[in-house]
Amino acid sequence: YQRRVHGGHGDTENRSTPTPVAALAGAPIISASCGSHSVVWAAEDVYSWGYGVHGQLGHGILDPGEVSYKLPAPIKTLHGAPVAGVSCGDMHTVVWVSSWDGVP
């Protein structure tokens, strides 16, 4: 069984060269990170996409079935938070903030 990695383009096609993600065009980058199955992008909002079966994308969905986002989706609970950086791996996403102001 092989999971298809979602590159944020709305499909599961493999790409041999870096390709801009149209949904994030013009968004200022603060930090970006990718794990084996997920990606996090911090701009004015924090976006994530990819394979998220264990809730590692941060959208509040814990499902024993496959939960994938093919396109970047904002993590609603982090809207307006003063994000300082992001990191993700196989089963986790970490977002750190510069202060608690604006964090729900």
C-alpha positions in Angstrom: 0.0 0.0 0.0 1.4 3.3 -1.0 -0.1 6.7 -0.1 -0.1 9.3 -2.7 1.4 12.6 -1.6 -0.7 15.6 -2.3 1.4 18.5 -3.6 -1.2 21.1 -3.1 -2.2 21.2 -6.7 -5.6 19.4 -6.4 -4.3 16.1 -7.7 -1.9 13.3 -6.8 0.4 13.6 -9.8 4.1 13.2 -9.2 6.2 16.2 -10.3 9.9 16.0 -11.0 10.6 19.7 -10.5 9.4 22.3 -7.9 6.0 23.7 -9.0 4.3 26.8 -7.4 1.1 26.1 -5.6 -1.4 28.3 -7.3 -3.7 28.5 -4.2 -1.0 30.2 -2.3 0.2 32.6 -5.0 1.2 35.9 -3.5 0.9 34.8 0.1 3.9 36.0 2.1 5.9 33.0 3.5 6.9 33.0 7.1 7.8 29.3 7.4 7.1 26.1 5.5 7.7 22.5 6.4 6.8 19.1 5.0 6.6 15.6 6.4 6.3 12.4 4.6 2.6 13.0 4.0 1.8 16.5 4.9 2.8 20.1 4.3 2.3 23.2 6.5 2.7 26.7 5.1 2.6 29.8 7.4 1.7 33.1 5.8 -1.1 35.4 7.2 -2.8 32.2 8.0 -1.5 28.7 8.5 -2.4 26.2 5.7 -1.9 22.5 5.6 -2.6 19.7 3.1 -1.7 16.1 2.4 -2.5 12.9 4.3 -4.1 13.6 7.6 -5.6 10.4 9.0 -4.4 11.0 12.5 -5.3 14.7 12.8 -1.8 15.9 12.0 -3.1 18.5 9.6 -4.7 20.5 12.4 -8.2 20.7 11.0 -9.8 18.9 14.0 -10.6 15.7 12.0 -9.6 12.4 13.6 -10.8 9.6 11.4 -9.6 6.0 11.2 -10.2 6.2 7.4 -8.1 8.2 4.9 -8.5 12.0 5.4 -6.7 13.9 2.8 -6.6 17.5 1.6 -5.5 17.9 -2.0 -5.4 21.7 -1.8 -4.1 24.0 1.0 -6.7 24.6 3.6 -6.4 27.2 6.4 -6.2 25.9 10.0 -9.1 28.0 11.4 -8.0 27.9 15.0 -4.8 29.6 14.1 -6.3 32.5 12.1 -4.7 35.7 13.2 -2.2 34.0 15.5 1.3 35.5 15.6 3.0 32.5 14.0 6.8 32.3 14.4 7.4 29.0 12.7 6.0 25.6 11.7 7.3 22.0 11.6 5.8 18.7 10.6 6.7 15.0 10.3 5.0 11.7 9.7 2.4 12.0 12.5 2.6 15.6 13.8 2.5 19.2 13.1 3.9 21.9 15.4 3.1 25.6 15.1 4.9 27.9 17.5 3.7 31.5 18.1 5.6 34.6 19.3 3.0 35.3 22.0 -0.4 34.0 23.2 -2.2 37.2 22.0 -4.6 36.3 19.3 -4.4 32.5 19.9 -7.9 31.0 20.6 
